Amino acid sequence: MVIKMKKSSMADVARLAGVSIATVSHVISGKRYVSDEMTQRVKKAIEELAYTPNLAARNLKTGKSNAILFIVPNIGNSFFSTAVEELETYFSEVGYRLLIASTKENVTREAEQLHEINSSMVDGVILASTAESYDQLMQYLPHTLPIVLFDRSFDAINLSSVVCSSAPQLSEAVTALYKKGHRRIGFIVSRRRISSAQERLGAYLHVMEQFGISDINTFIKESEDDYAKVEIGCAQLLQEGTTAIIASDGAISFYTRHACIQMGKILGKNIEIVGYVDAPNTDLMIDYFATIKLPIREAAHKAGEEIISCIQNPNIIHKIELSATLIFRQS
């Protein structure tokens, strides 16, 4: 036989502490003054009864959850794990909790997560979307909630966004490679459907076309955050006589470097890499021809500030773009 234990209520706490229910509520919320003696009695009763406040009920009364949902495509990616760390720190300072949902780069999963949330659960959403277009998500977006797009955005939509731009830096790096004599410059891109990848690939194509490089598409290899696929792309590029490779993000850069070394290449001698570093605690790759460093912590902090701003002023939209830093290898 299973015996179900009755869950303690606020009334039980008040009865044990010898105070009113209102006093218990004030101690829990911290919004009204309660004497030290009464506060200690209430806390002792809460501990004895193992009482847990009903957040859902409190949300119904206040109309706020004091929680922000961050929907990320891959929590294992250092870019997004660093963003989570920064957002948790920021929200704890301003009285909010951070909730995390991972889409695993699956558009259907993302749509389901967006469809299921409502204003009784969270006060706002920061979304790093894996969708190719706004049309894919439009019908699922919770229109009663403020939303801030992070890292990945859609053109011409009425939502705030915070992105890291690196097109000028990538263009400068490709130009420097060309001036060093490189003509067969490869590009390994992860998920070219997303806006950040499109921006970087667009910068690469523009410079290559400017210099009159033909058959550019043969130098572009698509991959995901998967070492085996990056290794195949690197092998194909090297077989085609590529002397330099642009990697489209931090994970792809790390995999590209490792694959080239495994294939007997020496960075700086018979192969050059332009790579991304998207986590601040990652050392710059000193053997990269050039490193593009993204301001991930600053971007995450801005996203946190922006979602709070959207909660307080829902009719004010900001498009925030932060610039990457380009660092060339010391010769």
C-alpha positions in Angstrom: 0.0 0.0 0.0 1.3 3.5 -0.9 0.7 6.2 1.7 0.5 9.6 0.1 1.9 12.3 2.4 -0.2 15.5 2.5 1.7 18.5 1.2 2.1 21.3 3.7 0.3 24.5 3.0 0.9 28.2 3.9 -1.9 27.8 6.4 0.0 24.9 8.1 3.1 27.1 8.4 1.1 30.0 9.9 -0.6 27.6 12.4 2.7 26.1 13.5 4.4 29.5 13.7 1.4 31.1 15.5 1.1 33.9 13.0 -1.3 34.9 10.2 -1.1 33.6 6.7 -0.4 37.1 5.5 2.7 37.2 7.7 4.0 33.9 6.2 3.4 35.4 2.8 5.4 38.6 3.7 8.3 36.5 5.0 8.5 34.4 1.9 8.1 37.3 -0.6 10.3 39.8 1.4 8.1 42.6 0.3 6.8 43.7 3.7 8.6 44.3 7.0 8.2 41.5 9.5 10.0 41.5 12.9 13.1 39.3 13.4 11.3 37.3 16.0 8.3 36.5 13.8 10.6 35.9 10.8 12.5 33.3 12.7 9.3 31.5 13.8 8.1 31.4 10.3 11.4 30.1 8.9 11.5 27.4 11.6 8.0 26.3 10.8 8.8 26.2 7.0 11.8 24.0 7.8 9.9 21.6 10.1 7.1 21.2 7.6 9.4 21.0 4.6 7.1 23.6 3.0 7.7 24.6 -0.6 5.9 27.7 -1.9 3.6 27.2 -4.8 5.2 29.3 -7.5 2.4 28.7 -9.9 -0.2 30.1 -7.4 2.1 33.0 -6.6 2.4 33.7 -10.3 -1.4 33.9 -10.7 -1.6 36.4 -8.0 1.3 38.7 -9.1 1.0 38.1 -12.8 4.8 37.6 -12.9 7.0 34.5 -12.7 10.3 36.4 -12.4 11.7 33.8 -14.8 13.3 34.1 -18.3 13.5 31.2 -20.7 16.6 30.9 -22.9 16.0 28.6 -25.8 19.4 27.4 -27.1 20.3 25.2 -30.1 23.1 23.3 -28.3 24.0 23.7 -24.7 27.2 21.7 -25.2 28.5 24.4 -27.6 31.0 26.7 -25.8 29.4 29.8 -27.3 26.0 29.0 -25.8 27.3 27.6 -22.5 29.2 30.8 -21.9 26.1 32.8 -22.7 24.1 30.7 -20.2 26.8 31.4 -17.5 26.7 35.2 -18.2 22.9 35.3 -18.2 22.6 33.4 -15.0 24.9 35.9 -13.3 23.1 38.9 -14.7 19.5 37.7 -13.9 20.5 36.7 -10.3 21.6 40.3 -9.8 18.3 41.7 -11.0 15.9 39.2 -9.3 15.1 36.8 -12.1 15.6 33.1 -12.6 17.0 31.6 -15.9 15.4 28.6 -17.4 17.0 26.7 -20.2 15.6 24.7 -23.1 17.7 23.0 -25.8 16.4 22.4 -29.3 19.4 20.3 -30.4 19.3 22.3 -33.7 15.8 20.8 -34.4 13.2 23.2 -35.8 10.3 21.0 -34.9 11.5 20.7 -31.3 12.0 24.5 -31.2 8.4 25.1 -32.5 7.0 22.7 -29.8 8.9 24.5 -27.0 7.6 27.9 -28.2 4.1 26.6 -28.5 4.0 25.2 -25.0 5.1 28.3 -23.0 2.9 31.0 -21.8 3.0 34.1 -19.6 2.2 32.2 -16.4 5.5 30.2 -16.8 8.0 33.0 -17.8 8.1 36.7 -18.2 10.1 36.7 -21.4 12.1 34.5 -23.9 15.6 34.8 -25.3 15.7 32.8 -28.5 18.7 31.5 -30.4 16.7 30.0 -33.2 17.7 27.1 -35.4 15.0 28.0 -38.0 15.9 29.2 -41.5 13.2 31.8 -41.7 10.7 33.7 -39.5 7.8 32.0 -41.4 8.8 28.7 -39.9 8.2 29.9 -36.4 5.7 32.7 -36.7 2.6 30.6 -35.8 4.3 29.2 -32.7 5.7 32.4 -31.2 4.0 33.3 -27.9 2.7 36.8 -28.9 1.8 37.7 -25.3 5.5 37.4 -24.3 8.5 39.7 -25.0 11.1 37.9 -27.1 14.7 38.8 -27.8 16.5 37.0 -30.6 20.1 36.1 -29.7 23.0 35.4 -32.1 20.6 34.4 -34.9 18.1 36.8 -36.3 15.6 37.2 -39.0 15.3 40.2 -41.4 12.5 42.8 -41.1 10.7 41.5 -38.1 9.4 43.5 -35.1 11.5 41.8 -32.4 14.6 43.0 -30.5 17.8 41.2 -31.3 21.4 41.0 -30.1 24.0 39.6 -32.6 27.7 39.4 -33.0 28.8 40.7 -36.4 32.1 39.4 -37.9 31.7 40.0 -41.6 34.2 42.9 -41.8 36.8 40.9 -39.8 36.4 37.8 -42.0 36.6 39.9 -45.2 39.9 41.4 -43.9 41.3 38.0 -43.1 40.4 36.5 -46.5 41.9 39.6 -48.2 45.1 39.1 -46.2 45.3 35.5 -47.3 45.0 36.5 -50.9 47.7 39.1 -50.6 49.9 36.4 -49.1 49.5 34.5 -52.4 46.7 32.1 -51.5 44.2 31.5 -54.3 42.6 28.2 -53.2 40.9 29.3 -50.0 38.4 26.9 -48.6 35.4 27.5 -46.4 33.8 25.0 -44.0 30.4 26.2 -42.9 28.1 24.8 -40.2 24.4 25.1 -40.8 24.4 27.7 -43.6 20.7 28.2 -43.1 21.2 30.3 -40.0 21.8 34.1 -40.1 25.3 34.1 -38.5 26.6 31.5 -41.0 25.0 33.3 -43.9 26.7 36.5 -42.9 30.1 34.9 -42.7 29.7 32.9 -45.9 28.5 36.0 -47.7 31.6 37.9 -46.6 33.8 35.1 -47.9 32.0 34.9 -51.2 32.1 38.7 -51.7 35.9 38.9 -51.3 36.6 35.8 -53.5 34.4 37.2 -56.2 36.1 40.6 -56.0 39.5 38.9 -56.6 38.0 37.0 -59.6 38.4 33.5 -58.0 36.5 31.0 -60.2 34.7 27.8 -59.1 34.2 29.2 -55.6 31.5 26.7 -54.8 34.0 23.9 -55.0 35.9 25.4 -52.1 32.7 25.4 -49.8 32.1 22.4 -47.6 29.0 22.1 -45.4 29.2 20.4 -42.0 27.7 20.4 -38.6 29.3 20.4 -35.1 30.6 16.9 -35.9 34.3 16.1 -36.1 33.8 13.2 -38.7 32.0 15.5 -41.1 34.6 18.3 -40.7 37.4 15.8 -41.3 35.8 14.7 -44.5 35.4 18.3 -45.6 39.1 19.1 -44.8 40.3 16.0 -46.7 38.3 17.0 -49.8 39.7 20.6 -49.6 43.3 19.4 -49.2 42.9 16.9 -52.1 41.7 19.8 -54.2 44.9 21.8 -53.5 43.5 24.2 -50.9 46.2 26.1 -49.1 44.0 28.0 -46.6 40.7 27.2 -44.8 38.2 29.5 -43.2 36.2 27.8 -40.4 32.8 29.3 -39.7 32.6 29.1 -35.9 34.5 28.0 -32.8 33.6 24.3 -32.9 34.3 24.0 -36.6 37.6 25.9 -36.1 38.8 23.5 -33.4 37.8 20.4 -35.5 39.5 21.9 -38.6 42.7 22.5 -36.8 42.8 19.0 -35.4 41.9 17.4 -38.7 44.6 19.2 -40.6 47.2 18.2 -38.0 46.1 14.6 -38.1 46.5 14.7 -41.9 50.2 15.8 -41.5 49.7 19.5 -42.2 51.8 22.1 -40.4 49.8 25.3 -39.7 51.7 28.3 -40.9 53.8 26.3 -43.4 51.7 24.2 -45.7 48.2 25.1 -44.5 46.7 28.3 -43.0 43.5 28.5 -40.9 41.3 31.5 -40.1 39.3 30.4 -37.1 36.8 31.6 -34.6 37.2 31.7 -30.8 33.8 32.2 -29.2 34.5 31.5 -25.6 36.4 34.0 -23.5 38.3 31.4 -21.5 39.6 29.7 -24.7 43.2 30.7 -25.5 43.7 32.2 -28.9 45.0 29.7 -31.3 48.5 31.0 -31.8 49.0 28.9 -34.9 46.0 30.3 -36.7 46.8 32.7 -39.5 44.1 34.9 -38.0 41.6 34.5 -35.1 38.2 36.1 -35.0 37.1 36.6 -31.4 33.4 37.1 -30.6 32.3 39.2 -27.7 30.1 36.5 -26.3 29.8 37.6 -22.6 29.0 41.2 -23.7 26.4 39.9 -26.1 24.8 37.7 -23.5 24.7 40.6 -21.0 23.1 42.9 -23.6 20.5 40.2 -24.3 19.7 40.0 -20.6 19.3 43.8 -20.4 17.2 43.9 -23.5 14.7 41.3 -22.4 14.2 43.2 -19.1 13.8 46.3 -21.1 11.2 44.6 -23.3 9.2 43.4 -20.3 9.1 46.9 -18.9 8.6 48.7 -22.3 7.1 46.2 -24.7 6.7 48.7 -27.5 10.4 49.6 -27.7 12.5 47.5 -30.1 16.3 47.5 -30.3 18.6 45.9 -32.9 21.9 45.5 -31.2 25.0 44.5 -33.1 28.4 43.9 -31.5 31.6 43.7 -33.4 34.1 40.8 -33.4 37.9 41.4 -33.0 40.4 40.2 -35.6 43.8 39.1 -34.3 46.6 38.1 -36.8 49.3 35.6 -35.8 52.5 37.2 -34.6 55.2 36.4 -37.2 
